[in-house]
């Protein structure tokens, strides 16, 4: 495993076109759990890519993005309920063939 950490990425975007592009971008990095919230297991390099892309894309006077890193103990204590009852508390081991 590559040492991934758990992140919650939330966003409030002032323009629908930018909102759609951000959502499409984040799908490659995590799972949408609400309309503007993603849960992601990311390596340090991946979170740097996400932050760099978002900083270059959003309009700071119109948009808001928050990225929260949760420690493993915090992730174990996540409580959830509702439509999507799956929660990936730990990333699956990666297998290299």
N, C-alpha and C positions, 0 to 999 in steps of 0.2 A: 504494500500500500504506500502511496506517495505522501503521506502526512497531510491529509485534507482537514480543513476546519469548516465548521458550519456557519453559514451566513444567512441573514434575512435581508433581502433587498426590497425596499418599498419606494414608491415613486408617485409623484403628483405632477403631471405634465400639462402645460397650458395649451398645447396644440395636439389635436387628434392624430395628425400625420406623424409627429415625433413620438407620440405615445405608442402607436402601432410599431414603429421601427424599434423602439426600446424593448417592447415586449418580444418581438421577433428575435432580437439580439440575445436577450436573456434566456430564451428557451434552450439555447445551446449550453447553458451553464447550470440550469436548475429546473425546478418544478414550480409552476404557477399554482399558488394555493388560494389566492384571491385575485380580484381584477388587477390590482396594482401591487401585489406582493409575491415575491419568489423566495423559495427556500433552496439553498445551494450548498453542496459540499465542494469546496474549492481548495486547490493548492495555492501557495503564495503567489506563484506565477499567474495563475488564473485570476485571482482577485486583482492583481496588478493590471492585467489586461482589461478586466471589467471596469475598474476605476478609470483607467486611461481613456477608454472608449467613451464612457459616460461623461467624463469631464470635457472631452472634445465635442460632444454631441449636444448636450443640454444647453438651454439658455438660462443662465443663473438668475436672471431677473423675472423669469416666468415659470421656471420648473423647480422642483424639489426632489432630491433623491437622498435616501438614507441607507447606509449599509451597516448592519449590526453583526458583529462576530460573537457567537456564543461559545463558551467553554464546553468541553465534553460533559462535565457534570451538569451544567445548565440544560444541555440537550437531553440528557437522560430524564430530566424533570419536566419536559414539555408535556402538557396535557392538551388533548385535541378531541374534537367531536364534530359531527356534521356530515355533510355529503361525502367528502373524500376521507375515509377513515384510515388511509395508509399514511404512515409517517416513517421516513427512513432515518432512524435514530443513529445509525452508523453506516458509512459507505461500505458497499460490498468490496471484498478483496479483489484487486485487479490481478488478472492472470495474463502473463506474457507467454505466448507460444512461439 
